[in-house]
């Protein structure tokens, strides 16, 4: 059969395939002599298909620094929350993340990965007999199944005292009302105390849509979510931002930016509404009483 744009090895077939190209970026950072982090599993997890997909994403390849910054910021949030007493981490849409294998986590920490069956089947095949450093459990679940996810959240929440939720690389693919519903579901569980996620400005979303929109739309993985209010948008659903880590600032700290971008990183940081400005950050929120609109 002759390969086409939609059937060839470089095509994104579904949303799970986005995990392959993100693993490529972790592998490339790992292979630098001055690597900010090391993920010894990333290259195997990305595989040849991950490289093929990445080759079709020139705009994202130029933004490797942002993926490195995202990984570093999430690592920092996790390390701090675990040090301060988090006894469970729930990674929603975990994809090919290998933190339970590569980070210095306490053996008693419960780490729960949630994602679709296919991505976990692939992940377990690649990792084989590798041993995680903490108590790892995988839950095969479609997060779009609202009753099932609520039941899962209730069950997991009853087994921990202080839970950190991760949703790295997830929210951008959801509609606004879907993010709102997820935020409310998470806020209902008493032990779910902190939530880390990544966020983009409307301006950056439009740039990403122009660069990858056609390919991702074919795979029903359209980028959608970028609230105009920025991180404060989540307060109405019970989540107050307590730390907003700009990818640009973090990449500058790690010396991953070209000269022009380094100059941009010197500008004062804004943690609220971003508008048309290209902006992205990793946000850490704590649960609070939701703000009711007037």
C-alpha positions in Angstrom: 0.0 0.0 0.0 1.3 3.5 -0.9 1.8 5.7 2.2 0.0 9.0 2.3 0.2 11.9 4.7 -2.4 10.3 6.8 -1.0 6.7 6.8 2.7 7.1 6.6 5.1 6.5 9.6 5.5 10.2 10.2 1.8 10.9 10.6 0.2 11.5 14.0 -2.5 8.8 14.2 -4.1 9.7 17.5 -3.5 11.9 20.5 -1.3 9.2 22.1 1.3 9.7 19.3 2.0 13.2 20.7 3.8 11.4 23.6 6.3 10.0 21.1 7.6 13.3 19.8 7.7 14.8 23.4 9.9 11.8 24.3 12.2 12.7 21.4 12.7 16.2 23.0 13.5 14.6 26.4 16.0 12.3 24.6 17.7 15.2 22.9 18.2 17.1 26.1 19.4 14.0 27.9 22.1 13.5 25.2 23.6 17.0 25.7 26.9 17.1 27.6 25.3 19.8 29.8 21.9 18.1 30.1 19.6 19.9 32.6 18.0 16.5 33.3 18.7 12.9 32.2 15.9 10.5 31.1 17.7 7.3 30.1 14.5 5.8 28.9 13.4 8.6 26.5 15.2 7.5 23.4 13.9 3.9 23.6 10.3 5.2 24.3 10.4 7.7 21.4 11.7 5.1 18.9 12.0 5.6 15.2 8.4 6.7 14.9 8.9 9.5 17.4 11.8 10.8 15.4 9.8 10.5 12.2 6.9 12.5 13.7 9.2 15.1 15.1 10.7 15.7 11.7 7.3 16.9 10.5 7.1 19.5 13.3 9.8 22.1 12.4 8.1 24.8 14.5 8.1 22.6 17.6 11.7 21.5 16.9 12.8 25.1 17.2 11.1 25.3 20.5 13.0 22.4 22.1 13.9 24.8 24.9 10.3 25.0 26.0 9.9 21.3 26.4 13.1 21.2 28.4 11.9 24.0 30.6 8.5 22.3 31.1 10.2 19.1 32.2 12.5 20.9 34.7 9.6 22.9 36.2 7.4 19.9 36.7 10.4 18.0 38.2 10.9 20.8 40.6 7.2 21.0 41.7 7.2 17.2 42.2 10.4 17.2 44.3 9.1 20.0 46.5 5.6 18.6 47.0 7.0 15.2 47.9 9.5 16.7 50.3 6.6 18.6 51.9 4.5 15.5 52.5 2.7 14.5 49.4 2.1 10.8 49.7 0.5 10.2 46.3 1.1 11.6 42.8 -1.6 11.0 40.1 -0.3 11.6 36.6 -3.3 12.2 34.3 -2.6 11.3 30.6 0.8 10.1 31.7 1.9 9.0 28.2 5.6 8.0 28.1 6.6 9.9 31.2 9.4 8.0 33.0 9.7 10.0 36.3 8.9 7.0 38.5 12.0 5.4 37.1 14.4 8.3 36.8 13.6 10.7 39.7 14.9 10.3 43.3 11.5 9.5 44.8 10.9 7.8 48.2 10.0 4.0 47.8 6.8 4.5 49.8 5.4 7.2 47.5 2.3 6.0 45.6 2.6 7.0 41.9 -0.5 6.5 39.8 -0.4 6.8 36.0 -3.7 7.2 34.1 -3.9 6.9 30.4 -5.4 4.9 27.5 -4.7 1.1 27.2 -2.7 1.4 24.0 -0.1 3.8 25.3 0.5 1.7 28.4 0.8 -1.5 26.4 3.5 0.1 24.3 5.2 1.7 27.3 5.3 -1.6 29.2 6.7 -3.4 26.2 9.6 -0.9 25.8 10.4 -0.7 29.5 10.3 -4.4 30.0 11.8 -5.4 33.3 12.9 -1.9 34.4 12.0 -1.3 38.0 10.4 2.0 39.2 11.9 3.6 42.3 8.5 4.1 44.0 5.2 2.3 44.3 3.9 2.6 40.7 0.4 1.7 39.5 -1.1 2.1 36.0 -4.8 2.6 35.4 -6.0 2.1 31.9 -8.8 4.7 31.6 -10.2 7.1 29.1 -10.4 10.4 31.1 -13.3 11.5 28.8 -15.4 8.9 30.6 -16.6 11.2 33.3 -18.4 8.7 35.6 -15.4 6.4 35.5 -12.9 9.1 36.2 -15.0 10.4 39.1 -15.1 6.9 40.6 -11.3 6.6 40.2 -10.7 9.9 41.8 -12.9 9.0 44.8 -11.1 5.7 45.2 -7.6 7.1 44.9 -8.4 10.0 47.1 -9.5 7.7 50.0 -6.1 6.0 49.9 -3.9 9.1 50.5 -3.7 12.1 52.8 -2.1 14.7 50.4 -2.2 14.2 46.7 -0.4 16.0 43.9 -2.2 15.9 40.5 -0.1 16.2 37.3 -1.6 16.9 33.9 1.4 17.8 31.8 0.6 18.2 28.1 -3.1 17.4 28.6 -5.2 20.5 29.0 -4.4 22.2 25.7 -6.2 19.3 23.9 -9.4 19.9 25.8 -12.3 22.3 25.2 -12.8 25.0 27.9 -15.9 23.3 29.3 -14.0 20.0 29.6 -11.2 21.7 31.5 -13.7 23.3 33.8 -15.4 19.9 34.5 -12.1 18.2 35.2 -11.1 21.0 37.6 -14.3 20.6 39.5 -14.0 16.9 39.6 -10.5 17.2 41.1 -11.6 19.8 43.6 -14.3 17.6 45.0 -11.8 15.1 46.5 -10.6 16.3 49.9 -7.1 14.8 49.7 -6.4 16.3 46.2 -4.5 19.4 47.5 -2.1 20.5 44.6 -2.4 20.4 40.9 0.4 21.0 38.3 -0.4 21.7 34.7 1.0 23.6 31.7 -0.7 26.6 30.2 -0.4 28.7 27.0 -1.6 32.1 26.0 -4.2 32.6 23.2 -1.4 34.1 21.1 0.8 31.0 21.4 -2.1 28.7 20.9 -2.8 30.4 17.5 0.8 30.0 16.5 0.8 26.3 17.4 -2.5 25.8 15.6 -1.0 27.3 12.4 2.1 25.2 12.7 0.6 21.8 13.5 -3.2 22.2 13.1 -3.7 20.2 9.9 -1.7 17.2 11.1 -3.1 17.1 14.6 -6.7 17.6 13.3 -6.4 14.5 11.2 -5.6 12.6 14.4 -8.4 14.4 16.4 -5.8 16.0 18.6 -6.7 19.6 18.0 -5.1 22.2 20.3 -7.9 24.2 22.0 -7.4 25.5 25.5 -5.7 28.8 26.3 -7.9 31.0 28.6 -7.5 34.7 28.1 -7.4 35.3 31.8 -4.3 33.1 32.2 -3.7 31.1 35.4 -6.3 33.0 37.5 -9.0 31.4 35.3 -8.7 28.3 37.5 -9.7 30.1 40.7 -13.4 30.0 39.9 -13.1 26.2 39.9 -11.3 26.0 43.3 -7.7 26.1 42.2 -5.5 29.1 43.1 -2.1 29.4 41.3 0.7 29.6 43.9 3.6 29.3 41.4 3.8 30.1 37.7 7.0 29.2 36.0 7.6 30.8 32.7 9.3 28.5 30.1 11.1 31.5 28.7 12.6 32.5 32.1 13.5 28.9 32.9 15.1 28.3 29.5 17.1 31.5 30.0 18.3 30.3 33.4 19.4 27.0 31.8 21.1 28.9 28.9 19.0 27.3 26.2 17.9 30.4 24.3 19.3 32.1 21.2 20.4 35.7 21.5 17.0 37.3 20.5 15.1 35.1 22.9 17.5 35.9 25.7 16.7 39.5 25.3 12.9 38.7 25.5 13.6 36.8 28.7 14.8 40.0 30.3 11.4 41.6 30.1 9.3 41.7 33.3 7.3 38.6 33.9 3.5 38.7 33.9 1.5 35.9 35.5 -2.0 37.0 34.6 -3.7 37.6 31.3 -1.3 37.2 28.3 -3.5 38.0 25.3 -1.7 37.8 21.9 1.7 37.6 23.6 3.4 34.2 22.9 3.7 32.8 26.5 3.7 29.4 28.2 4.3 28.3 31.7 4.0 25.4 34.2 1.5 26.3 36.9 1.2 24.9 40.4 -2.1 25.4 42.1 -3.5 24.8 45.6 -7.1 24.0 46.3 -9.2 26.8 47.7 -12.9 27.7 47.9 -14.0 28.4 44.3 -14.7 32.0 43.4 -18.4 32.5 42.5 -18.8 35.0 39.6 -20.7 38.1 40.6 
